[in-house]
Amino acid sequence: MSEEKAELRPMMFSGVRLRKMAASGSFAVDENTGNRMIEALEGVIDTLTARWAAIQRLQDTPRLSTTATAQWVSSHMVGTAVDERGLLTQLQHAKAEFPAYVEAIRIAKRNYKQREQETHDLIKRTGRTE
């Protein structure tokens, strides 16, 4: 893959990949931190949902004058909003991926609890055998 094409890839980390990592135990997060992360993500999701109609207007061509320059600027604005790296494109990806991030964090919180319990049990057993 060329450097130019690599730069054009979506910049978001796949929610599916993150969920798989959490399910395999590749990461864990404590309850408090996980709750704060989930709260932040859900806040962003709620904001995107509430403002989605206004955000969608980024794909509409803005009305500028009829000069060639104004028409070029107008089409350029839409192009940069909806191309692969555009703001609207990235927000659409975020809106689609964030729920999977939340689920991955919930799984990671369970991983943390399980690891904490296993460590506690190991320490308890080790203490009894000595």
N, CA, C and O of each residue as an XYZ file, in Angstrom:
520
protein
N       0.848     -1.173      0.000
C       0.000      0.000      0.000
C       0.892      1.234      0.000
O       1.844      1.319      0.775
N       0.582      2.187     -0.870
C       1.388      3.398     -0.927
C       1.174      4.235      0.325
O       0.179      4.083      1.035
N       2.134      5.125      0.579
C       2.009      5.999      1.751
C       0.780      6.879      1.633
O       0.101      7.148      2.624
N       0.493      7.329      0.412
C      -0.676      8.189      0.210
C      -1.960      7.441      0.551
O      -2.834      7.985      1.226
N      -2.080      6.200      0.090
C      -3.283      5.418      0.391
C      -3.359      5.081      1.872
O      -4.447      5.064      2.447
N      -2.226      4.817      2.490
C      -2.222      4.528      3.926
C      -2.733      5.730      4.706
O      -3.430      5.576      5.708
N      -2.385      6.931      4.244
C      -2.854      8.139      4.918
C      -4.351      8.325      4.769
O      -4.973      8.969      5.615
N      -4.946      7.783      3.723
C      -6.371      7.970      3.468
C      -7.258      6.963      4.188
O      -8.481      7.105      4.183
N      -6.668      5.958      4.800
C      -7.482      4.993      5.539
C      -8.224      5.702      6.654
O      -7.730      6.687      7.204
N      -9.425      5.201      6.998
C     -10.124      5.804      8.138
C      -9.244      5.755      9.376
O      -8.513      4.788      9.592
N      -9.316      6.800     10.183
C      -8.416      6.947     11.314
C      -8.946      6.310     12.588
O      -8.274      6.360     13.618
N     -10.112      5.722     12.548
C     -10.708      5.169     13.756
C     -10.252      3.731     13.976
O      -9.960      3.005     13.025
N     -10.195      3.341     15.214
C      -9.877      1.977     15.591
C     -11.176      1.187     15.534
O     -12.176      1.625     16.103
N     -11.194      0.067     14.883
C     -12.405     -0.714     14.696
C     -13.015     -1.166     16.016
O     -12.336     -1.745     16.864
N     -14.306     -0.892     16.177
C     -15.030     -1.349     17.363
C     -15.076     -2.860     17.434
O     -14.998     -3.437     18.519
N     -15.202     -3.503     16.284
C     -15.218     -4.968     16.239
C     -13.882     -5.506     16.736
O     -13.840     -6.451     17.524
N     -12.802     -4.906     16.276
C     -11.458     -5.337     16.698
C     -11.272     -5.125     18.202
O     -10.720     -5.980     18.894
N     -11.733     -3.992     18.691
C     -11.616     -3.699     20.113
C     -12.427     -4.692     20.944
O     -11.974     -5.151     21.993
N     -13.625     -5.020     20.469
C     -14.462     -6.003     21.165
C     -13.788     -7.373     21.194
O     -13.811     -8.060     22.215
N     -13.188     -7.765     20.073
C     -12.475     -9.049     20.015
C     -11.300     -9.056     20.987
O     -11.051    -10.054     21.663
N     -10.584     -7.941     21.053
C      -9.462     -7.848     21.987
C      -9.951     -7.997     23.422
O      -9.336     -8.691     24.231
N     -11.057     -7.342     23.726
C     -11.609     -7.436     25.083
C     -12.073     -8.856     25.368
O     -11.816     -9.392     26.446
N     -12.751     -9.464     24.410
C     -13.264    -10.823     24.604
C     -12.130    -11.824     24.803
O     -12.288    -12.804     25.532
N     -10.992    -11.585     24.160
C      -9.858    -12.499     24.304
C      -9.040    -12.204     25.561
O      -8.088    -12.919     25.874
N      -9.418    -11.146     26.274
C      -8.696    -10.796     27.493
C      -7.465     -9.950     27.255
O      -6.636     -9.795     28.152
N      -7.332     -9.397     26.054
C      -6.154     -8.589     25.736
C      -6.072     -7.294     26.523
O      -4.995     -6.714     26.659
N      -7.195     -6.840     27.039
C      -7.127     -5.673     27.905
C      -8.239     -5.723     28.936
O      -9.279     -6.354     28.748
N      -7.976     -5.039     30.019
C      -8.923     -4.963     31.129
C      -8.899     -3.540     31.658
O      -7.912     -2.821     31.501
N      -9.984     -3.148     32.278
C     -10.064     -1.798     32.826
C     -10.871     -1.854     34.118
O     -11.866     -2.573     34.218
N     -10.420     -1.077     35.109
C     -11.117     -1.104     36.391
C     -12.491     -0.445     36.266
O     -12.757      0.298     35.321
N     -13.349     -0.731     37.232
C     -14.745     -0.279     37.212
C     -14.865      1.238     37.068
O     -15.602      1.721     36.208
N     -14.154      1.981     37.891
C     -14.266      3.436     37.883
C     -13.819      4.028     36.549
O     -14.526      4.847     35.962
N     -12.665      3.620     36.081
C     -12.158      4.132     34.809
C     -13.076      3.727     33.667
O     -13.389      4.540     32.797
N     -13.508      2.469     33.668
C     -14.420      1.991     32.631
C     -15.715      2.777     32.611
O     -16.209      3.144     31.545
N     -16.267      3.037     33.790
C     -17.510      3.809     33.859
C     -17.325      5.219     33.313
O     -18.196      5.745     32.620
N     -16.187      5.825     33.630
C     -15.918      7.179     33.127
C     -15.739      7.175     31.614
O     -16.200      8.090     30.932
N     -15.077      6.155     31.087
C     -14.905      6.042     29.641
C     -16.258      5.861     28.952
O     -16.546      6.507     27.945
N     -17.078      4.976     29.508
C     -18.404      4.729     28.938
C     -19.253      5.994     28.992
O     -19.937      6.332     28.026
N     -19.208      6.682     30.111
C     -19.978      7.922     30.256
C     -19.563      8.946     29.193
O     -20.411      9.613     28.601
N     -18.269      9.062     28.962
C     -17.776     10.009     27.953
C     -18.235      9.607     26.553
O     -18.713     10.444     25.787
N     -18.089      8.332     26.225
C     -18.506      7.863     24.904
C     -20.007      8.029     24.708
O     -20.451      8.466     23.647
N     -20.791      7.682     25.727
C     -22.237      7.828     25.608
C     -22.628      9.297     25.479
O     -23.614      9.618     24.814
N     -21.870     10.188     26.104
C     -22.114     11.618     25.942
C     -21.895     12.065     24.507
O     -22.670     12.854     23.968
N     -20.834     11.556     23.893
C     -20.561     11.893     22.494
C     -21.658     11.310     21.601
O     -22.149     11.985     20.696
N     -22.041     10.060     21.855
C     -23.108      9.431     21.069
C     -24.394     10.249     21.179
O     -25.048     10.517     20.172
N     -24.753     10.643     22.391
C     -25.972     11.435     22.599
C     -25.900     12.771     21.863
O     -26.881     13.210     21.263
N     -24.738     13.413     21.913
C     -24.573     14.696     21.230
C     -24.677     14.522     19.721
O     -25.353     15.301     19.049
N     -24.010     13.503     19.187
C     -24.101     13.249     17.745
C     -25.542     12.975     17.333
O     -26.013     13.495     16.322
N     -26.234     12.164     18.111
C     -27.620     11.824     17.794
C     -28.504     13.070     17.826
O     -29.325     13.279     16.933
N     -28.335     13.884     18.848
C     -29.157     15.090     18.990
C     -28.907     16.090     17.865
O     -29.819     16.815     17.467
N     -27.695     16.131     17.357
C     -27.342     17.136     16.345
C     -27.191     16.544     14.950
O     -26.701     17.214     14.041
N     -27.609     15.291     14.775
C     -27.341     14.600     13.525
C     -27.941     15.307     12.314
O     -27.289     15.392     11.273
N     -29.161     15.812     12.424
C     -29.786     16.499     11.286
C     -28.947     17.708     10.863
O     -28.745     17.935      9.670
N     -28.468     18.470     11.819
C     -27.633     19.636     11.503
C     -26.293     19.198     10.924
O     -25.788     19.822      9.991
N     -25.721     18.143     11.464
C     -24.430     17.643     10.976
C     -24.553     17.172      9.532
O     -23.643     17.381      8.730
N     -25.666     16.542      9.201
C     -25.885     16.035      7.841
C     -25.864     17.166      6.810
O     -25.590     16.929      5.633
N     -26.147     18.379      7.243
C     -26.156     19.509      6.312
C     -24.766     19.794      5.753
O     -24.636     20.531      4.776
N     -23.732     19.224      6.354
C     -22.380     19.401      5.820
C     -22.252     18.849      4.405
O     -21.371     19.264      3.652
N     -23.123     17.919      4.043
C     -23.049     17.351      2.701
C     -23.793     18.197      1.664
O     -23.724     17.917      0.467
N     -24.501     19.224      2.121
C     -25.203     20.124      1.207
C     -24.250     21.204      0.704
O     -23.436     21.733      1.460
N     -24.362     21.513     -0.554
C     -23.526     22.546     -1.145
C     -23.951     23.908     -0.602
O     -25.113     24.293     -0.733
N     -23.014     24.640      0.009
C     -23.390     25.957      0.534
C     -23.665     26.944     -0.606
O     -23.021     26.909     -1.655
N     -24.616     27.799     -0.372
C     -24.951     28.809     -1.386
C     -23.983     29.977     -1.263
O     -23.957     30.693     -0.261
N     -23.214     30.140     -2.282
C     -22.308     31.276     -2.370
C     -22.669     32.046     -3.635
O     -23.673     31.739     -4.277
N     -21.894     33.007     -3.988
C     -22.189     33.771     -5.206
C     -22.001     32.890     -6.437
O     -21.605     31.730     -6.328
N     -22.283     33.444     -7.584
C     -22.197     32.669     -8.824
C     -20.839     32.789     -9.512
O     -20.669     32.291    -10.625
N     -19.878     33.434     -8.875
C     -18.553     33.542     -9.492
C     -17.894     32.169     -9.531
O     -18.238     31.274     -8.759
N     -16.964     32.025    -10.423
C     -16.256     30.750    -10.561
C     -15.538     30.382     -9.265
O     -15.532     29.220     -8.860
N     -14.943     31.362     -8.629
C     -14.229     31.109     -7.374
C     -15.189     30.633     -6.292
O     -14.907     29.666     -5.584
N     -16.310     31.308     -6.167
C     -17.294     30.925     -5.151
C     -17.823     29.518     -5.411
O     -18.018     28.746     -4.472
N     -18.052     29.186     -6.653
C     -18.549     27.856     -6.988
C     -17.493     26.791     -6.681
O     -17.816     25.703     -6.205
N     -16.228     27.118     -6.958
C     -15.150     26.178     -6.634
C     -15.067     25.972     -5.120
O     -14.976     24.839     -4.648
N     -15.099     27.073     -4.364
C     -15.039     26.991     -2.902
C     -16.207     26.171     -2.377
O     -16.035     25.333     -1.492
N     -17.383     26.411     -2.916
C     -18.580     25.695     -2.481
C     -18.429     24.186     -2.685
O     -18.709     23.405     -1.776
N     -17.994     23.782     -3.862
C     -17.836     22.342     -4.117
C     -16.675     21.765     -3.312
O     -16.725     20.611     -2.885
N     -15.634     22.564     -3.106
C     -14.496     22.106     -2.305
C     -14.917     21.872     -0.848
O     -14.479     20.909     -0.219
N     -15.756     22.744     -0.326
C     -16.235     22.590      1.057
C     -16.989     21.277      1.218
O     -16.776     20.554      2.191
N     -17.863     20.969      0.277
C     -18.613     19.713      0.341
C     -17.660     18.536      0.196
O     -17.753     17.557      0.937
N     -16.750     18.635     -0.755
C     -15.798     17.544     -0.971
C     -14.977     17.224      0.258
O     -14.752     16.054      0.568
N     -14.528     18.247      0.959
C     -13.717     17.997      2.150
C     -14.558     17.528      3.335
O     -14.019     16.963      4.286
N     -15.844     17.752      3.292
C     -16.715     17.264      4.373
C     -17.058     15.795      4.184
O     -17.221     15.061      5.159
N     -17.167     15.366      2.931
C     -17.675     14.012      2.682
C     -16.652     13.054      2.082
O     -16.971     11.888      1.855
N     -15.420     13.520      1.819
C     -14.437     12.572      1.295
C     -14.022     11.603      2.405
O     -14.524     11.693      3.526
N     -13.128     10.698      2.104
C     -12.761      9.644      3.055
C     -12.236     10.182      4.379
O     -12.427      9.557      5.422
N     -11.584     11.324      4.347
C     -11.036     11.914      5.573
C     -11.876     13.080      6.075
O     -11.491     13.767      7.021
N     -13.015     13.303      5.447
C     -13.849     14.447      5.767
C     -14.507     14.360      7.134
O     -14.652     13.284      7.715
N     -14.896     15.519      7.621
C     -15.518     15.597      8.941
C     -16.783     14.751      9.018
O     -16.946     13.977      9.961
N     -17.674     14.883      8.050
C     -18.918     14.111      8.083
C     -18.628     12.615      8.020
O     -19.242     11.828      8.741
N     -17.707     12.232      7.171
C     -17.333     10.820      7.056
C     -16.807     10.291      8.384
O     -17.200      9.210      8.825
N     -15.927     11.042      9.018
C     -15.360     10.605     10.295
C     -16.422     10.556     11.392
O     -16.405      9.655     12.231
N     -17.340     11.515     11.390
C     -18.417     11.495     12.386
C     -19.358     10.314     12.164
O     -19.855      9.729     13.127
N     -19.606      9.961     10.911
C     -20.428      8.782     10.624
C     -19.749      7.517     11.140
O     -20.396      6.653     11.732
N     -18.442      7.415     10.913
C     -17.686      6.267     11.434
C     -17.756      6.228     12.959
O     -17.975      5.171     13.551
N     -17.572      7.371     13.578
C     -17.611      7.440     15.043
C     -18.973      7.014     15.565
O     -19.065      6.225     16.505
N     -20.014      7.531     14.964
C     -21.376      7.202     15.401
C     -21.628      5.698     15.295
O     -22.301      5.113     16.143
N     -21.089      5.084     14.261
C     -21.264      3.642     14.072
C     -20.380      2.819     15.006
O     -20.793      1.748     15.452
N     -19.179      3.293     15.309
C     -18.212      2.521     16.086
C     -18.337      2.687     17.596
O     -18.061      1.742     18.336
N     -18.742      3.851     18.071
C     -18.746      4.105     19.510
C     -19.560      3.102     20.324
O     -19.117      2.732     21.411
N     -20.727      2.639     19.863
C     -21.436      1.623     20.658
C     -20.605      0.345     20.852
O     -20.680     -0.289     21.904
N     -19.826     -0.025     19.852
C     -18.952     -1.196     19.996
C     -17.833     -0.907     20.991
O     -17.414     -1.807     21.719
N     -17.345      0.325     21.036
C     -16.338      0.710     22.030
C     -16.910      0.537     23.433
O     -16.247      0.011     24.327
N     -18.154      0.990     23.612
C     -18.805      0.879     24.921
C     -18.906     -0.586     25.326
O     -18.601     -0.938     26.465
N     -19.330     -1.435     24.407
C     -19.445     -2.864     24.711
C     -18.073     -3.455     25.039
O     -17.955     -4.262     25.961
N     -17.049     -3.066     24.304
C     -15.693     -3.559     24.577
C     -15.237     -3.146     25.972
O     -14.604     -3.933     26.676
N     -15.550     -1.936     26.371
C     -15.165     -1.470     27.710
C     -15.911     -2.261     28.776
O     -15.338     -2.596     29.812
N     -17.176     -2.560     28.535
C     -17.932     -3.388     29.497
C     -17.290     -4.765     29.652
O     -17.173     -5.283     30.762
N     -16.880     -5.344     28.541
C     -16.194     -6.643     28.589
C     -14.870     -6.495     29.335
O     -14.518     -7.345     30.152
N     -14.141     -5.421     29.055
C     -12.851     -5.185     29.715
C     -13.024     -4.996     31.221
O     -12.156     -5.391     31.998
N     -14.127     -4.400     31.632
C     -14.407     -4.256     33.070
C     -14.619     -5.633     33.705
O     -14.139     -5.896     34.808
N     -15.339     -6.503     33.003
C     -15.526     -7.873     33.522
C     -14.184     -8.596     33.595
O     -13.923     -9.332     34.546
N     -13.331     -8.386     32.584
C     -11.990     -8.981     32.597
C     -11.218     -8.541     33.834
O     -10.574     -9.351     34.501
N     -11.290     -7.264     34.124
C     -10.571     -6.725     35.280
C     -11.065     -7.367     36.567
O     -10.264     -7.783     37.404
N     -12.383     -7.450     36.725
C     -12.952     -8.073     37.930
C     -12.498     -9.522     38.057
O     -12.139     -9.985     39.139
N     -12.521    -10.229     36.927
C     -12.113    -11.633     36.946
C     -10.636    -11.758     37.313
O     -10.276    -12.596     38.140
N      -9.790    -10.946     36.716
C      -8.358    -10.994     37.038
C      -8.112    -10.628     38.494
O      -7.281    -11.240     39.164
N      -8.826     -9.644     38.970
C      -8.684     -9.229     40.355
C      -9.091    -10.366     41.296
O      -8.422    -10.621     42.297
N     -10.189    -11.044     40.967
C     -10.648    -12.162     41.791
C      -9.648    -13.315     41.745
O      -9.342    -13.919     42.772
N      -9.140    -13.617     40.548
C      -8.157    -14.695     40.416
C      -6.896    -14.383     41.219
O      -6.347    -15.263     41.881
N      -6.441    -13.146     41.161
C      -5.262    -12.739     41.927
C      -5.534    -12.837     43.418
O      -4.693    -13.319     44.177
N      -6.692    -12.386     43.830
C      -7.087    -12.466     45.238
C      -7.113    -13.927     45.701
O      -6.590    -14.257     46.766
N      -7.722    -14.789     44.896
C      -7.787    -16.213     45.244
C      -6.396    -16.831     45.319
O      -6.121    -17.632     46.213
N      -5.520    -16.468     44.391
C      -4.156    -16.997     44.383
C      -3.405    -16.560     45.638
O      -2.726    -17.366     46.274
N      -3.527    -15.304     45.986
C      -2.857    -14.800     47.194
C      -3.402    -15.516     48.425
O      -2.649    -15.877     49.329
N      -4.687    -15.713     48.449
C      -5.319    -16.389     49.581
C      -4.817    -17.836     49.695
O      -4.475    -18.303     50.781
N      -4.778    -18.538     48.544
C      -4.290    -19.926     48.551
C      -2.824    -19.982     48.941
O      -2.422    -20.846     49.721
N      -2.030    -19.077     48.412
C      -0.602    -19.049     48.706
C      -0.370    -18.805     50.186
O       0.522    -19.405     50.786
N      -1.152    -17.947     50.763
C      -1.035    -17.649     52.192
C      -1.381    -18.841     53.055
O      -0.799    -19.001     54.128
N      -2.300    -19.677     52.634
C      -2.732    -20.844     53.415
C      -1.729    -21.988     53.339
O      -1.634    -22.781     54.277
N      -0.984    -22.091     52.253
C      -0.077    -23.222     52.088
C       1.256    -23.009     52.773
O       2.015    -23.966     52.925
N       1.570    -21.817     53.186
C       2.882    -21.567     53.801
C       2.867    -21.809     55.274
O       3.891    -21.643     55.937
